């Protein structure tokens, strides 16, 4: 297992043999790319070169993500096909045959395989798969209901510090509203207290520090409420971030909650905090950056989300009621109608 940065020198090294180790790794194994749509436009040439090189060396390629745009998938297929054609011509058992690549689509419902000779075949097969998936998704229980939360109209004239404090007050109020819904909290059988584990996801790390401090200073949004705040972002020292992730991985594993007590309420760390404070309502809030939405197997009761991209919203929605099947009775996501960056960098898109 490695980062993609370790493999890209296979296609772009100019001197000193830096391409040898990644090339041998590609030559002797298959390439699994997790969340390839996470790269921005500037990274796509390097990504397509890598996929082309995997085809050239005869490796297989697996793309894993819930949010792959059709154009990206087709572009990577065309890159792979170009490389695979050269491999087949020089190293396969049947070099004279036209290229006809076996493609496989896998989701939680079924698997579909089809041989694709070119981009048009692949596009049709991919579209057919997507339509089948959409029809199956429409038959499943709805586990996330979102509403758009408007931001105040007086923010453009505010100072940056005041705006961030106001933002902290707004998201805390949204969190309290979501917590009060019966479907968004669990009742502790031992004490009768209402407990929820929620996520406030900000689009950028820079304002997150000020918002965290403001939430600490604001305290509870109503009488009888205790807020437990965990700040989580990618700029922590790795040892500290690892410790936070270890705790969150344990607390936010809610498998087995359906039809029985919430396993989160039995975790010693959570149990100690519930028993130590008398308030009837406990909000356990993770205030996080986009690091909360990629590669984390966490299950939150509700989420307040600062918008950044459609892909990001879909990934984050996958962390709400992730482990618990069954339909939800009402709203459990609040999506702000803009992000702070719009006010702080109004001259940019």
C-alpha positions in Angstrom: 0.0 0.0 0.0 1.4 3.4 -1.0 0.5 6.9 -2.0 0.1 7.7 -5.6 3.1 10.0 -5.4 5.3 6.9 -5.0 4.1 5.4 -8.3 4.0 8.5 -10.6 7.8 8.6 -11.0 7.4 5.4 -13.1 6.2 7.7 -15.9 8.1 10.9 -15.4 11.5 10.3 -14.0 14.3 12.0 -15.9 17.5 10.8 -14.1 19.0 8.6 -11.3 16.7 5.6 -11.7 13.8 6.8 -9.6 11.4 5.1 -11.9 12.8 1.6 -11.3 11.1 0.8 -7.9 7.6 2.0 -8.9 7.9 0.4 -12.4 8.7 -2.9 -10.8 5.8 -2.5 -8.5 3.4 -1.9 -11.4 5.0 -4.7 -13.4 4.4 -7.3 -10.7 1.0 -6.3 -9.3 -2.3 -4.7 -10.1 -3.1 -1.0 -9.6 -6.0 -0.1 -7.2 -6.8 3.6 -7.2 -8.9 4.7 -4.2 -11.0 7.9 -4.8 -9.2 8.9 -8.0 -11.8 11.7 -8.4 -10.2 13.4 -5.4 -7.4 14.7 -7.7 -7.9 18.2 -9.2 -7.6 19.0 -12.9 -3.8 19.7 -12.7 -3.2 16.1 -11.5 -5.2 14.4 -14.2 -2.3 14.2 -16.8 -0.2 12.4 -14.2 -3.0 10.1 -13.3 -3.8 9.1 -16.9 -0.1 8.5 -17.6 0.0 6.2 -14.6 -3.1 4.2 -15.8 -1.6 4.1 -19.4 1.6 2.7 -18.0 -0.3 0.1 -16.0 -1.9 -1.0 -19.3 1.5 -1.0 -21.0 2.9 -3.3 -18.4 -0.1 -5.7 -18.4 -1.5 -4.8 -15.0 -5.1 -4.6 -14.2 -6.6 -1.4 -12.8 -9.4 -1.0 -10.2 -11.1 2.4 -9.6 -12.8 2.6 -6.2 -15.2 5.5 -5.4 -18.8 6.5 -5.0 -18.5 9.7 -7.0 -16.7 8.9 -10.2 -17.8 11.3 -13.0 -18.5 9.4 -16.3 -15.9 11.6 -18.2 -13.2 10.7 -15.8 -13.9 6.9 -16.0 -14.0 7.0 -19.8 -10.8 9.1 -20.0 -9.0 6.6 -17.7 -10.4 3.7 -19.8 -9.1 5.3 -23.0 -5.6 5.8 -21.4 -5.6 2.2 -20.2 -6.7 0.9 -23.6 -3.9 2.7 -25.4 -1.4 1.1 -23.1 -3.0 -2.3 -23.2 -3.0 -2.3 -27.0 0.8 -2.0 -27.0 1.1 -4.8 -24.4 -1.1 -7.1 -26.4 0.8 -6.5 -29.6 4.2 -7.3 -28.1 3.6 -9.6 -25.2 0.2 -11.4 -25.4 -0.5 -14.9 -26.7 -2.7 -13.5 -29.5 -0.9 -10.3 -30.7 -2.9 -10.2 -34.0 -6.4 -9.8 -32.3 -8.0 -6.4 -31.9 -8.0 -5.0 -28.3 -11.1 -6.0 -26.4 -10.8 -5.3 -22.7 -12.8 -7.1 -20.1 -14.4 -4.4 -17.9 -16.2 -5.0 -14.6 -18.6 -2.8 -12.6 -19.3 -3.7 -8.9 -21.6 -2.2 -6.4 -23.6 -3.4 -3.3 -26.4 -4.7 -5.6 -24.7 -6.7 -8.3 -21.7 -7.1 -10.7 -21.7 -6.5 -14.4 -18.9 -7.6 -16.8 -18.6 -6.7 -20.5 -15.8 -6.7 -23.1 -15.2 -3.2 -24.5 -13.3 -2.6 -27.7 -13.3 1.2 -27.6 -14.6 4.3 -25.9 -18.1 4.1 -27.4 -18.7 0.6 -26.2 -17.4 1.5 -22.7 -19.6 4.6 -22.6 -22.7 2.6 -23.4 -21.9 -0.1 -20.9 -21.2 2.4 -18.2 -24.4 4.3 -18.8 -26.4 1.1 -18.7 -24.8 0.2 -15.4 -25.6 3.7 -14.0 -29.2 3.5 -15.0 -29.7 0.1 -13.4 -28.0 1.4 -10.2 -30.3 4.5 -10.1 -33.4 2.3 -10.4 -32.2 0.1 -7.5 -31.3 3.1 -5.3 -34.8 4.5 -5.8 -36.2 1.3 -4.3 -34.0 1.4 -1.1 -34.8 3.2 2.2 -34.0 6.9 2.4 -31.4 7.3 5.2 -30.5 11.0 4.7 -32.8 13.9 4.4 -31.1 17.3 3.9 -32.4 20.8 4.2 -30.6 24.1 3.1 -29.9 26.4 6.0 -29.7 30.1 4.9 -26.8 32.3 6.1 -27.5 35.8 7.6 -27.7 38.7 5.1 -25.6 41.1 7.2 -22.3 39.1 6.8 -20.8 41.0 3.9 -20.3 44.1 6.1 -18.9 42.3 9.2 -15.3 42.0 10.3 -13.7 38.6 9.8 -13.5 37.8 13.5 -17.1 38.7 14.1 -18.3 36.7 11.1 -16.5 33.6 12.3 -18.0 33.9 15.8 -21.4 34.4 14.2 -20.8 31.3 12.0 -20.0 29.3 15.2 -23.2 30.4 16.8 -25.2 29.5 13.6 -23.7 26.0 13.3 -24.2 25.3 17.0 -27.8 26.3 16.7 -28.3 24.0 13.6 -26.7 21.2 15.6 -29.0 21.7 18.5 -32.1 21.7 16.2 -31.0 18.5 14.6 -30.3 16.8 17.9 -33.8 17.6 19.2 -35.4 15.4 16.5 -36.3 12.0 18.0 -34.7 10.1 15.1 -31.4 11.9 15.6 -30.5 11.0 19.1 -30.4 7.9 21.3 -31.8 7.7 24.9 -29.3 6.2 27.3 -31.0 3.3 29.1 -28.9 3.8 32.2 -29.6 7.5 32.8 -32.4 8.5 30.4 -30.2 11.2 28.9 -30.5 12.1 25.2 -27.2 11.5 23.4 -26.2 12.3 19.8 -23.0 12.1 17.8 -22.8 14.7 15.1 -20.5 16.3 12.6 -19.9 19.9 11.6 -17.9 19.8 8.4 -16.1 23.0 7.3 -14.8 23.4 3.8 -11.4 25.0 4.7 -9.0 24.5 7.6 -8.0 28.2 8.1 -11.3 29.5 9.6 -11.8 26.2 11.5 -9.5 27.2 14.4 -11.4 30.5 15.1 -14.7 28.7 14.9 -13.6 26.0 17.3 -12.5 28.6 19.8 -15.7 30.5 19.4 -17.8 27.3 20.0 -15.8 26.7 23.2 -16.6 30.3 24.4 -20.3 30.1 23.4 -20.8 26.9 25.4 -24.2 25.2 25.4 -26.9 26.5 22.9 -29.7 26.0 25.5 -30.1 25.3 29.2 -29.7 21.6 30.1 -27.4 20.9 27.2 -23.7 19.8 27.4 -21.5 20.1 24.3 -18.5 17.8 23.9 -16.3 19.1 21.1 -13.6 17.3 19.2 -11.6 19.2 16.6 -10.3 17.1 13.7 -8.3 18.2 10.7 -5.4 17.2 8.5 -2.8 19.7 10.0 -2.5 18.0 13.3 0.9 16.3 14.0 0.5 12.8 12.7 0.8 11.2 16.2 -2.0 13.4 17.6 -4.1 12.9 14.5 -3.7 9.1 14.7 -4.8 9.2 18.4 -7.9 11.2 17.5 -8.8 8.9 14.6 -8.3 5.8 16.8 -10.9 7.2 19.3 -13.3 8.3 16.6 -13.0 4.9 14.8 -14.1 3.2 18.0 -16.8 5.6 19.1 -18.4 5.9 15.6 -18.7 2.2 14.9 -22.5 1.9 15.3 -22.9 -1.6 13.8 -25.5 -3.6 15.8 -27.4 -0.5 16.8 -30.5 -1.5 14.8 -33.0 -3.2 17.1 -30.7 -2.9 20.2 -28.9 -0.4 22.3 -26.5 2.0 20.6 -23.0 0.4 21.0 -21.5 3.9 21.2 -23.2 4.4 24.6 -21.2 1.4 26.0 -17.8 2.8 25.0 -15.8 3.7 28.2 -14.7 7.2 26.9 -18.2 8.2 26.1 -19.7 6.6 29.2 -17.4 8.5 31.5 -18.4 11.8 29.9 -22.1 11.0 30.1 -21.9 10.0 33.8 -19.7 13.0 34.8 -22.2 15.7 33.7 -25.9 16.0 34.9 -27.4 17.7 31.8 -30.2 15.7 30.1 -28.9 16.5 26.6 -25.4 15.6 25.4 -24.1 16.7 22.0 -20.9 15.0 20.9 -19.7 17.1 18.0 -16.8 16.5 15.7 -15.8 19.8 14.1 -13.8 18.7 11.1 -12.3 19.6 7.7 -12.8 17.6 4.5 -10.5 14.9 6.1 -13.7 13.6 7.8 -15.3 12.5 4.6 -12.7 10.5 2.7 -11.7 7.0 3.8 -13.3 7.1 7.3 -15.8 4.4 8.3 -17.7 6.6 10.7 -21.4 6.7 11.5 -22.9 10.0 12.7 -26.5 10.8 13.7 -26.6 14.1 11.9 -24.3 16.6 10.1 -24.1 20.3 9.4 -22.2 20.9 6.2 -20.5 23.9 4.7 -20.8 23.4 0.9 -17.7 22.9 -1.3 -18.6 20.5 -4.1 -21.3 18.0 -5.1 -18.8 15.2 -4.8 -17.9 16.3 -1.2 -21.6 16.4 -0.2 -22.2 12.9 -1.5 -19.1 11.6 0.3 -20.1 13.3 3.5 -23.7 12.0 3.3 -22.2 8.5 3.3 -21.0 9.2 6.9 -24.6 9.9 8.2 -26.3 6.7 9.4 -23.6 4.7 7.6 -23.9 1.5 9.7 -27.6 1.6 10.4 -30.1 0.4 7.8 -33.8 1.6 7.6 -35.5 4.8 6.6 -35.0 8.0 8.6 -38.1 9.8 9.8 -36.9 13.4 9.1 -34.1 15.8 8.4 -30.6 14.7 9.6 -28.4 16.9 7.4 -28.3 20.7 7.3 -26.4 22.1 4.3 -25.5 25.8 4.6 -26.4 27.8 1.5 -22.8 29.1 1.1 -19.4 28.8 2.8 -17.3 31.3 4.7 -14.9 31.6 1.9 -17.5 33.4 -0.3 -17.5 36.3 2.2 -13.7 36.3 2.9 -12.6 36.0 -0.7 -15.5 37.6 -2.5 -13.4 38.5 -5.6 -12.8 34.7 -6.3 -15.1 32.1 -7.8 
